[in-house]
């Protein structure tokens, strides 16, 4: 038996290698001539028709061309690295080249071609594209591949040779070096971005390096299935809102390029949960326009071009409700910052803003590595209530100690907020050990990252358990009592025997947050915290009035009966922490006796609901399922 086991163990690397080298695209490959990436020859005509028939797309087309005109006298990018990253330059390179190549394809104006060529040659002359931080290479390779492919017939032979060599030597070849390609085995955004970039490079120079190109494309298809598995089962993206915009967009760029070049995405879009992720992203934005920005996320989103790909794929324009708002309200200065913006012109399929209707469902829940529940009182009322609630684990990529946290909008104000991310370089440059996720690591001393400043519990003044994992145990879309419950016990199991939190949107009028705890054989101190940008006025021991922008919200502790509300500063404790002006924490602490059951029930009541009848909140076991 031992001999058989040894034999099987010896074969494992062989099986793994064979699996990694699966020939997805086959040996008889016939690719279109250049241009072959995303937009084939002659497909510009469909975009021109859309631009001619629809004012929204005419405006967007004009914005892209105007930005290209503004780039004419701007010097090409220089290789200036900031800390460990060249990423800012790679992203600007992708933005410039994608914009200029689009302008050339659509107008055939020589000035766009020559300006893009100048940028391509400058980037191709860099000493390298910083393979030690391979995201930089991934984005730069995509940039140069799009430029090479789309401008191919307008480039001089000398320019083509220089650009082609750079794609090979500075993009693809470093990806074959094990020193730089650990991203092939990870399940996060690095995999999606780097594999997309490498596949673009391979598509661009396919005719010159057919065997290598096939190997790279097959590798990308096999490898990207790893992070795509994390969309299973419902589409919730483990890394949160901003990294959805990064990882998923590049994933869609990869799939779209494969579909265009080979007529197939080799089953990628059929990966469980992937097509459902568009609904996750749409539901993550509240009526304030702000995202549920848990983990390392920004607060304000922008137009997501990949949402048009999803809406087109699923034949569901309602997925574009939030994008509709961006199209109608965002200015050109916001659009032109998006380095993937030209792709929206490719994927819009001519959808008209007026044909986009609001989604039918007011609540969306997703399981997976970072489960979330997202509910609202209306999609069309700008004063609507929005409640976002999360479980998950601090051990996830880019996660914070925020299991059990929530955000809330009402009357156009984000009352319960999340700081989201702090700029990495601002921490790394001061020597912070940012990426060490061990329980006692410095990462969790960063003010914005630990549970003390999130809208969750702190028990016995301790950090949440990094290896803990809070699962959603139930939810209900019942309109009069939309709710979700998460078991937080694994996050706090060093302090209590049980910790469960439920949040509810009651009668579309106010919010309930209820915690139920079972203590160990020792007295337990529990702190309930909510971070807010509002002014806080304590009205009594159990009630506070929050005011902002002329609006009002009442925070009322229904139980325990004896509680004293208080506030805590958000002044950062370390010199490396970001400043947090205009914010404060409000909440309370209670002493729970040993071996006891304790319930904490807090109501968040918008001004117009103050006179609404509010029945006593039931135990979680009686909540509508």
C-alpha positions as CSV (number, residue, x, y, z in Angstrom):
1,X,0.0,0.0,0.0
2,X,2.9,2.4,0.9
3,X,4.5,1.7,-2.5
4,X,1.3,2.6,-4.3
5,X,1.0,5.9,-2.2
6,X,4.6,6.8,-3.0
7,X,3.9,6.2,-6.7
8,X,0.8,8.4,-6.6
9,X,2.6,11.1,-4.8
10,X,5.4,11.0,-7.3
11,X,2.9,11.4,-10.1
12,X,1.2,14.4,-8.6
13,X,3.6,17.0,-10.1
14,X,3.0,15.3,-13.5
15,X,-0.8,15.5,-13.1
16,X,-0.5,19.1,-12.0
17,X,1.7,20.1,-14.9
18,X,-0.6,18.3,-17.4
19,X,-3.6,20.0,-15.9
20,X,-1.8,23.4,-16.2
21,X,-1.0,22.7,-19.8
22,X,-4.4,21.6,-20.9
23,X,-4.8,22.4,-24.6
24,X,-8.0,24.5,-24.5
25,X,-7.6,26.2,-27.9
26,X,-6.5,23.1,-29.9
27,X,-3.7,22.7,-32.4
28,X,-5.5,23.9,-35.5
29,X,-5.8,27.6,-34.6
30,X,-6.7,30.1,-37.2
31,X,-6.7,33.6,-35.8
32,X,-8.1,36.7,-37.5
33,X,-5.5,39.1,-38.9
34,X,-4.7,42.3,-37.0
35,X,-6.7,43.8,-35.4
36,X,-7.8,40.7,-33.6
37,X,-8.1,41.8,-29.9
38,X,-11.6,42.8,-28.8
39,X,-12.6,44.6,-32.0
40,X,-12.1,43.0,-35.4
41,X,-11.6,44.9,-38.7
42,X,-14.8,46.6,-39.8
43,X,-16.5,46.3,-36.4
44,X,-16.0,50.0,-35.9
45,X,-19.0,50.5,-38.1
46,X,-21.4,49.2,-35.4
47,X,-20.0,51.6,-32.9
48,X,-20.2,54.5,-35.3
49,X,-23.9,53.7,-35.9
50,X,-24.5,53.7,-32.1
51,X,-22.7,57.0,-31.8
52,X,-24.8,58.5,-34.6
53,X,-28.1,57.3,-33.1
54,X,-27.7,58.0,-29.4
55,X,-26.7,61.2,-27.7
56,X,-25.3,59.4,-24.6
57,X,-22.8,57.4,-26.7
58,X,-22.1,60.4,-28.9
59,X,-21.1,62.3,-25.8
60,X,-18.9,59.4,-24.5
61,X,-17.2,59.0,-27.9
62,X,-16.5,62.8,-27.9
63,X,-15.1,62.6,-24.4
64,X,-12.6,60.0,-25.4
65,X,-11.5,61.9,-28.5
66,X,-11.2,65.1,-26.6
67,X,-8.9,63.4,-24.0
68,X,-6.8,62.1,-26.9
69,X,-6.5,65.7,-28.3
70,X,-5.4,66.8,-24.8
71,X,-2.6,64.1,-24.9
72,X,-1.1,65.4,-28.1
73,X,1.5,67.6,-26.5
74,X,2.0,65.6,-23.3
75,X,5.4,63.9,-23.0
76,X,5.4,60.1,-23.1
77,X,5.5,58.3,-19.8
78,X,8.9,57.9,-18.0
79,X,9.9,54.9,-16.0
80,X,9.5,56.3,-12.5
81,X,8.9,53.7,-9.8
82,X,7.2,54.6,-6.5
83,X,8.3,52.3,-3.7
84,X,7.9,48.8,-5.0
85,X,5.5,49.8,-7.7
86,X,5.6,50.9,-11.3
87,X,1.8,50.4,-11.4
88,X,0.8,54.0,-11.7
89,X,2.8,54.3,-14.9
90,X,1.5,51.0,-16.2
91,X,-2.1,52.2,-15.6
92,X,-1.5,55.5,-17.3
93,X,0.1,53.7,-20.2
94,X,-2.9,51.5,-20.6
95,X,-5.2,54.6,-20.4
96,X,-3.3,56.6,-23.0
97,X,-2.8,53.7,-25.5
98,X,-6.3,52.3,-25.2
99,X,-7.8,55.8,-25.7
100,X,-5.5,56.8,-28.6
101,X,-5.8,53.4,-30.3
102,X,-9.6,53.7,-30.1
103,X,-9.4,57.2,-31.6
104,X,-7.3,56.0,-34.5
105,X,-9.6,53.0,-35.2
106,X,-12.7,55.3,-35.2
107,X,-11.3,58.2,-37.1
108,X,-8.2,57.1,-39.0
109,X,-6.7,60.5,-38.1
110,X,-2.9,60.3,-38.4
111,X,-2.2,62.4,-35.3
112,X,-3.8,59.8,-33.0
113,X,-1.7,57.0,-34.6
114,X,1.6,58.9,-34.3
115,X,0.9,60.0,-30.7
116,X,0.1,56.4,-29.7
117,X,3.2,55.1,-31.5
118,X,5.4,57.6,-29.6
119,X,4.0,56.3,-26.3
120,X,4.4,52.6,-27.4
121,X,8.1,53.2,-28.3
122,X,8.8,55.0,-25.1
123,X,7.4,52.2,-23.0
124,X,9.0,49.5,-25.1
125,X,12.4,51.2,-24.3
126,X,12.0,50.9,-20.6
127,X,14.7,48.7,-19.0
128,X,11.9,46.4,-17.7
129,X,8.2,46.6,-16.7
130,X,9.0,45.8,-13.0
131,X,8.4,42.0,-12.9
132,X,9.0,41.9,-9.1
133,X,5.5,43.5,-8.8
134,X,3.9,41.6,-11.6
135,X,0.6,43.6,-11.7
136,X,2.8,46.3,-13.3
137,X,3.8,43.9,-16.1
138,X,0.3,42.6,-16.5
139,X,-1.2,46.0,-17.2
140,X,1.7,47.3,-19.3
141,X,1.6,44.2,-21.5
142,X,-2.1,44.7,-22.0
143,X,-1.5,48.3,-22.9
144,X,1.2,47.6,-25.4
145,X,-0.6,44.6,-26.9
146,X,-3.7,46.6,-27.6
147,X,-1.6,49.3,-29.2
148,X,0.4,46.9,-31.3
149,X,-2.7,45.0,-32.5
150,X,-5.0,47.9,-33.1
151,X,-2.4,50.2,-34.8
152,X,-0.5,47.3,-36.5
153,X,-1.1,48.4,-40.1
154,X,-0.3,52.0,-39.4
155,X,3.0,51.4,-37.5
156,X,6.3,51.4,-39.3
157,X,8.1,48.1,-39.5
158,X,10.8,49.4,-37.2
159,X,8.3,50.4,-34.6
160,X,6.5,47.1,-34.9
161,X,9.7,45.2,-34.3
162,X,10.6,47.2,-31.2
163,X,7.1,46.9,-29.7
164,X,6.8,43.2,-30.5
165,X,10.2,42.5,-28.9
166,X,9.1,44.4,-25.7
167,X,5.9,42.4,-25.4
168,X,8.0,39.2,-25.6
169,X,11.0,40.1,-23.5
170,X,9.4,42.5,-20.9
171,X,6.0,41.0,-20.7
172,X,5.7,37.3,-21.6
173,X,9.1,35.9,-20.8
174,X,9.2,37.2,-17.2
175,X,5.9,35.4,-16.7
176,X,7.7,32.1,-17.3
177,X,10.1,32.7,-14.5
178,X,9.0,31.1,-11.2
179,X,10.6,34.1,-9.4
180,X,7.8,36.3,-10.7
181,X,4.8,34.1,-11.5
182,X,3.4,33.1,-8.1
183,X,0.2,34.8,-9.2
184,X,-0.6,31.8,-11.4
185,X,-1.6,29.9,-8.2
186,X,-3.5,32.5,-6.2
187,X,-7.2,33.1,-6.1
188,X,-7.3,36.9,-6.0
189,X,-7.2,39.8,-8.4
190,X,-3.5,39.4,-9.2
191,X,-4.3,36.2,-11.1
192,X,-7.1,37.9,-13.1
193,X,-5.1,40.9,-14.0
194,X,-1.8,39.2,-14.8
195,X,-3.4,36.3,-16.8
196,X,-5.4,38.8,-18.8
197,X,-2.3,40.9,-19.6
198,X,-0.2,37.8,-20.6
199,X,-3.0,36.5,-22.9
200,X,-3.3,39.9,-24.6
201,X,0.5,39.9,-25.2
202,X,0.2,36.3,-26.7
203,X,-2.7,37.3,-28.9
204,X,-0.8,40.3,-30.2
205,X,2.3,38.4,-31.3
206,X,0.6,35.1,-32.1
207,X,1.9,34.7,-35.7
208,X,5.5,35.3,-34.6
209,X,5.5,33.0,-31.6
210,X,2.6,30.5,-32.2
211,X,3.7,27.7,-29.9
212,X,4.7,30.1,-27.0
213,X,1.5,32.1,-27.6
214,X,-0.7,29.0,-27.4
215,X,1.1,27.9,-24.2
216,X,0.5,31.3,-22.6
217,X,-3.2,31.5,-23.6
218,X,-3.9,27.9,-22.5
219,X,-2.1,28.7,-19.2
220,X,-4.3,31.8,-18.7
221,X,-7.5,29.9,-19.3
222,X,-6.5,27.2,-16.8
223,X,-5.1,29.5,-14.2
224,X,-7.9,32.2,-14.2
225,X,-10.4,29.5,-13.2
226,X,-8.9,29.6,-9.7
227,X,-10.1,33.1,-8.8
228,X,-13.3,32.6,-10.8
229,X,-14.2,29.8,-8.5
230,X,-14.5,32.4,-5.7
231,X,-17.6,33.9,-7.4
232,X,-19.4,30.6,-6.5
233,X,-22.2,30.3,-5.6
234,X,-23.9,33.7,-5.9
235,X,-21.4,36.1,-7.4
236,X,-20.2,37.9,-4.1
237,X,-16.6,39.0,-4.7
238,X,-14.4,38.1,-1.7
239,X,-12.2,41.2,-1.9
240,X,-15.1,43.7,-2.0
241,X,-16.3,46.6,-4.2
242,X,-13.1,48.2,-5.5
243,X,-11.3,45.0,-6.1
244,X,-14.3,43.7,-8.0
245,X,-13.8,46.6,-10.3
246,X,-10.2,45.5,-10.8
247,X,-10.2,41.7,-10.9
248,X,-13.6,41.3,-12.6
249,X,-13.0,43.9,-15.2
250,X,-9.7,42.3,-16.3
251,X,-11.4,38.9,-16.1
252,X,-14.0,40.2,-18.6
253,X,-11.3,41.8,-20.7
254,X,-9.8,38.3,-21.0
255,X,-13.0,36.5,-21.8
256,X,-14.1,39.1,-24.3
257,X,-10.7,38.9,-26.1
258,X,-10.9,35.1,-26.2
259,X,-14.5,35.2,-27.6
260,X,-13.5,37.6,-30.3
261,X,-10.3,35.8,-31.3
262,X,-11.4,32.2,-31.0
263,X,-15.2,32.3,-31.0
264,X,-15.2,30.7,-27.6
265,X,-14.3,31.6,-24.0
266,X,-13.7,27.9,-23.2
267,X,-16.3,27.7,-20.5
268,X,-15.0,30.6,-18.4
269,X,-18.2,32.7,-18.3
270,X,-20.1,29.5,-17.3
271,X,-18.1,29.2,-14.1
272,X,-20.6,28.9,-11.2
273,X,-21.5,32.3,-9.9
274,X,-19.6,34.4,-12.4
275,X,-22.5,35.8,-14.4
276,X,-24.4,36.4,-11.1
277,X,-21.6,38.8,-9.9
278,X,-23.1,41.7,-11.9
279,X,-26.1,41.8,-9.5
280,X,-23.6,41.8,-6.6
281,X,-21.9,44.9,-7.9
282,X,-25.1,46.7,-8.7
283,X,-26.5,46.1,-5.3
284,X,-23.3,47.3,-3.5
285,X,-24.1,50.9,-4.3
286,X,-26.5,52.8,-2.1
287,X,-28.8,55.7,-3.0
288,X,-26.1,58.2,-1.9
289,X,-24.0,56.9,-4.8
290,X,-21.5,55.5,-2.3
291,X,-20.5,51.9,-2.2
292,X,-20.5,49.4,0.7
293,X,-16.7,49.9,1.0
294,X,-15.7,47.1,3.3
295,X,-12.1,45.8,3.1
296,X,-9.6,47.7,1.1
297,X,-12.2,49.6,-0.9
298,X,-12.8,53.1,-2.1
299,X,-16.1,54.8,-1.3
300,X,-17.2,56.3,-4.6
301,X,-17.5,54.2,-7.6
302,X,-17.5,55.2,-11.3
303,X,-18.8,53.8,-14.5
304,X,-18.0,50.1,-14.7
305,X,-17.7,49.2,-18.4
306,X,-17.7,45.4,-17.7
307,X,-21.3,45.8,-16.4
308,X,-22.3,46.5,-20.0
309,X,-20.7,43.2,-21.0
310,X,-22.7,41.4,-18.3
311,X,-25.9,43.1,-19.2
312,X,-25.4,42.2,-22.9
313,X,-24.5,38.6,-22.1
314,X,-27.5,38.2,-19.8
315,X,-29.9,40.3,-21.9
316,X,-30.8,42.2,-18.7
317,X,-30.5,46.0,-19.1
318,X,-31.8,46.4,-15.5
319,X,-28.2,45.5,-14.4
320,X,-27.2,48.9,-15.7
321,X,-29.3,51.0,-13.3
322,X,-26.3,52.3,-11.4
323,X,-24.3,52.7,-14.6
324,X,-27.3,54.7,-16.0
325,X,-26.9,57.2,-13.1
326,X,-23.1,57.5,-13.9
327,X,-23.8,58.1,-17.6
328,X,-26.4,60.8,-16.8
329,X,-24.6,62.5,-13.9
330,X,-20.8,62.0,-14.1
331,X,-18.6,64.6,-15.7
332,X,-16.0,64.0,-18.4
333,X,-13.2,64.5,-15.8
334,X,-14.4,61.3,-14.0
335,X,-14.9,59.2,-17.2
336,X,-11.4,59.9,-18.6
337,X,-9.6,58.6,-15.5
338,X,-10.9,55.1,-16.3
339,X,-8.2,53.4,-18.3
340,X,-10.6,50.8,-19.6
341,X,-13.2,53.4,-20.7
342,X,-13.1,52.6,-24.5
343,X,-14.3,49.1,-23.7
344,X,-17.7,50.5,-22.8
345,X,-18.1,51.6,-26.4
346,X,-17.3,48.0,-27.5
347,X,-19.8,46.4,-25.0
348,X,-22.6,48.9,-24.9
349,X,-24.4,47.1,-27.7
350,X,-26.1,50.4,-28.3
351,X,-28.3,50.2,-25.1
352,X,-30.1,53.4,-24.6
353,X,-30.2,55.1,-21.2
354,X,-34.0,55.5,-21.4
355,X,-34.5,51.7,-21.8
356,X,-32.8,50.9,-18.5
357,X,-35.3,50.1,-15.8
358,X,-34.7,49.7,-12.1
359,X,-34.1,46.1,-10.8
360,X,-37.1,44.3,-9.5
361,X,-35.5,42.9,-6.2
362,X,-34.9,45.2,-3.2
363,X,-32.6,42.7,-1.5
364,X,-29.6,40.7,-2.6
365,X,-27.7,38.1,-0.6
366,X,-24.5,36.2,-1.5
367,X,-22.7,33.4,0.2
368,X,-19.1,32.5,-0.6
369,X,-15.9,33.5,1.1
370,X,-17.2,37.0,2.1
371,X,-21.0,36.7,2.5
372,X,-23.1,39.9,2.2
373,X,-26.7,41.0,2.5
374,X,-27.7,44.2,0.7
375,X,-31.2,45.6,1.1
376,X,-33.0,48.9,0.4
377,X,-36.4,50.5,0.6
378,X,-36.4,51.7,-3.1
379,X,-34.2,51.9,-6.2
380,X,-35.8,55.1,-7.5
381,X,-36.1,57.2,-4.3
382,X,-32.9,59.2,-3.6
383,X,-33.9,59.4,0.1
384,X,-34.3,55.6,0.3
385,X,-32.8,53.5,3.1
386,X,-29.9,51.2,2.2
387,X,-28.4,48.6,4.5
388,X,-25.3,46.6,3.7
389,X,-24.2,43.8,6.1
390,X,-21.2,41.5,5.9
391,X,-19.7,38.3,7.4
392,X,-16.5,36.7,6.3
393,X,-13.0,36.6,7.8
394,X,-10.1,39.0,8.3
395,X,-7.9,36.3,6.7
396,X,-9.3,37.1,3.2
397,X,-7.2,39.0,0.8
398,X,-7.4,42.7,1.5
399,X,-9.8,42.1,4.4
400,X,-10.2,44.1,7.6
401,X,-11.4,43.1,11.0
402,X,-14.9,44.0,10.1
403,X,-17.0,40.8,10.3
404,X,-20.5,41.7,11.4
405,X,-20.1,45.3,10.1
406,X,-22.8,47.3,8.3
407,X,-23.3,50.6,6.5
408,X,-26.6,52.6,6.2
409,X,-27.9,55.3,4.0
410,X,-31.1,57.3,4.5
411,X,-32.3,60.7,3.3
412,X,-29.3,61.0,1.0
413,X,-26.8,60.6,3.9
414,X,-24.4,57.8,4.7
415,X,-25.0,57.6,8.5
416,X,-23.2,54.4,9.3
417,X,-19.9,54.5,7.4
418,X,-16.7,52.5,6.8
419,X,-13.3,54.2,6.3
420,X,-12.4,51.7,3.7
421,X,-8.7,51.5,2.6
422,X,-5.7,53.5,3.4
423,X,-3.2,54.1,0.6
424,X,-0.7,51.3,0.7
425,X,2.4,53.4,-0.1
426,X,1.6,55.7,2.8
427,X,2.0,52.7,5.2
428,X,4.7,50.8,3.4
429,X,6.9,53.9,3.1
430,X,6.9,54.1,6.9
431,X,7.9,50.5,7.4
432,X,4.5,49.1,8.3
433,X,4.4,45.3,8.0
434,X,1.1,45.7,6.0
435,X,0.7,42.3,4.4
436,X,1.4,40.1,7.4
437,X,-2.0,38.8,8.5
438,X,-1.0,36.9,11.6
439,X,-3.1,37.6,14.7
440,X,-0.5,39.8,16.4
441,X,0.9,41.4,13.3
442,X,1.3,45.2,12.7
443,X,-1.4,45.1,10.0
444,X,-4.1,45.0,12.7
445,X,-2.6,48.0,14.5
446,X,-3.5,50.2,11.5
447,X,-6.4,52.2,12.8
448,X,-8.7,51.7,9.8
449,X,-8.1,48.0,9.7
450,X,-9.2,46.6,13.1
451,X,-12.6,46.1,14.7
452,X,-12.4,49.1,17.1
453,X,-13.3,51.5,14.3
454,X,-15.8,49.3,12.4
455,X,-19.5,49.1,12.9
456,X,-19.3,45.8,14.8
457,X,-18.5,44.5,18.3
458,X,-15.3,44.6,20.3
459,X,-15.3,42.1,23.1
460,X,-13.0,42.3,26.1
461,X,-11.0,45.0,24.2
462,X,-9.6,42.3,21.9
463,X,-9.1,42.1,18.1
464,X,-11.3,39.8,16.1
465,X,-9.9,36.4,15.4
466,X,-8.0,36.4,12.0
467,X,-8.8,32.8,11.4
468,X,-12.4,33.1,12.4
469,X,-15.1,33.0,9.7
470,X,-18.6,34.5,10.1
471,X,-21.2,32.7,8.0
472,X,-24.7,34.1,7.1
473,X,-27.1,31.6,8.6
474,X,-30.4,33.0,7.3
475,X,-32.0,35.9,5.3
476,X,-35.4,37.0,4.2
477,X,-36.7,39.3,1.4
478,X,-40.1,39.8,3.1
479,X,-40.8,43.4,2.4
480,X,-42.0,44.3,5.9
481,X,-39.0,42.7,7.5
482,X,-36.0,42.3,5.2
483,X,-33.3,40.8,7.3
484,X,-30.1,38.7,7.5
485,X,-28.4,36.9,10.3
486,X,-24.7,36.0,10.7
487,X,-23.0,33.8,13.3
488,X,-20.1,35.8,14.6
489,X,-19.0,33.1,17.1
490,X,-15.9,32.0,15.3
491,X,-14.7,35.7,15.3
492,X,-15.1,36.1,19.0
493,X,-14.8,32.6,20.3
494,X,-11.9,33.4,22.6
495,X,-14.2,35.7,24.6
496,X,-17.7,34.3,24.4
497,X,-19.5,31.0,23.8
498,X,-21.8,32.5,21.2
499,X,-22.2,35.7,19.2
500,X,-24.9,36.2,16.6
501,X,-25.9,39.4,14.8
502,X,-29.0,40.2,12.8
503,X,-29.8,43.3,10.9
504,X,-33.2,44.2,9.5
505,X,-35.0,46.9,7.4
506,X,-38.4,47.1,9.0
507,X,-41.4,48.3,6.9
508,X,-38.9,50.0,4.7
509,X,-38.8,52.7,7.4
510,X,-36.0,52.1,9.9
511,X,-33.2,49.7,10.7
512,X,-32.7,47.2,13.5
513,X,-29.3,45.8,14.6
514,X,-29.6,43.0,17.2
515,X,-26.8,41.0,18.8
516,X,-27.3,37.9,21.0
517,X,-24.4,36.8,23.2
518,X,-23.7,33.9,25.5
519,X,-20.8,34.6,27.9
520,X,-18.2,32.3,29.2
521,X,-17.5,31.7,33.0
522,X,-16.2,35.3,33.4
523,X,-17.7,38.7,33.2
524,X,-17.4,40.1,29.6
525,X,-17.1,43.7,28.4
526,X,-18.9,44.3,25.1
527,X,-18.5,47.4,23.1
528,X,-21.1,48.3,20.3
529,X,-19.7,50.8,17.8
530,X,-21.0,52.8,14.9
531,X,-18.7,55.1,12.8
532,X,-20.4,58.2,11.4
533,X,-19.7,61.4,9.6
534,X,-22.6,63.1,11.4
535,X,-22.7,65.4,14.4
536,X,-23.8,63.4,17.5
537,X,-25.9,64.8,20.3
538,X,-26.6,62.5,23.2
539,X,-30.2,63.0,24.2
540,X,-30.2,60.6,27.1
541,X,-28.6,57.4,28.3
542,X,-30.0,55.3,25.5
543,X,-30.7,57.8,22.7
544,X,-28.6,60.0,20.4
545,X,-29.5,62.4,17.6
546,X,-27.3,62.4,14.5
547,X,-27.4,65.4,12.2
548,X,-25.8,66.0,8.8
549,X,-26.6,68.1,5.8
550,X,-29.9,69.3,7.4
551,X,-31.0,65.7,7.9
552,X,-31.6,63.8,11.2
553,X,-31.3,60.2,12.4
554,X,-32.1,58.8,15.8
555,X,-30.0,56.1,17.3
556,X,-31.9,54.4,20.1
557,X,-30.8,51.4,22.3
558,X,-33.9,49.3,23.0
559,X,-32.0,46.9,25.1
560,X,-30.3,46.4,27.5
561,X,-32.4,48.8,29.6
562,X,-29.4,50.1,31.5
563,X,-26.9,51.6,29.0
564,X,-25.0,54.8,28.6
565,X,-24.3,56.0,25.1
566,X,-21.0,57.7,24.5
567,X,-18.7,58.8,21.7
568,X,-15.1,58.0,20.9
569,X,-12.6,60.0,18.8
570,X,-11.3,58.9,15.4
571,X,-8.0,60.6,16.0
572,X,-5.4,58.2,14.6
573,X,-3.1,56.7,17.3
574,X,0.0,56.3,15.1
575,X,2.0,58.6,12.8
576,X,1.4,56.2,9.9
577,X,-2.4,56.3,10.2
578,X,-4.4,58.4,7.8
579,X,-6.3,61.4,9.3
580,X,-10.0,61.0,9.7
581,X,-11.5,64.5,9.9
582,X,-15.2,65.0,10.3
583,X,-15.9,61.6,11.8
584,X,-16.8,60.1,15.2
585,X,-17.7,56.8,16.8
586,X,-20.9,56.5,18.8
587,X,-22.0,53.5,20.8
588,X,-21.9,52.0,24.3
589,X,-20.2,49.4,26.5
590,X,-22.0,46.8,28.7
591,X,-20.7,44.4,31.3
592,X,-22.3,41.0,30.6
593,X,-22.3,38.7,33.7
594,X,-20.5,35.3,33.5
595,X,-22.5,32.4,32.1
596,X,-25.3,34.6,30.9
597,X,-27.3,35.4,27.8
598,X,-27.3,39.1,26.7
599,X,-29.1,40.8,23.9
600,X,-28.2,44.2,22.4
601,X,-30.8,45.9,20.3
602,X,-30.2,49.2,18.5
603,X,-32.7,51.1,16.2
604,X,-31.6,53.5,13.6
605,X,-34.6,55.8,12.8
606,X,-34.7,58.3,10.0
607,X,-36.5,61.5,10.9
608,X,-39.6,60.7,8.8
609,X,-40.0,57.4,10.7
610,X,-39.8,58.9,14.2
611,X,-43.6,58.7,14.7
612,X,-43.8,55.2,13.1
613,X,-44.9,52.5,15.5
614,X,-42.0,50.3,16.4
615,X,-42.9,47.0,18.1
616,X,-40.4,45.3,20.4
617,X,-37.8,43.5,18.4
618,X,-38.1,39.7,18.7
619,X,-35.3,37.3,19.4
620,X,-33.3,36.3,16.3
621,X,-34.8,32.8,16.3
622,X,-38.2,34.3,15.7
623,X,-37.1,36.5,12.8
624,X,-38.9,35.9,9.5
625,X,-36.9,33.4,7.4
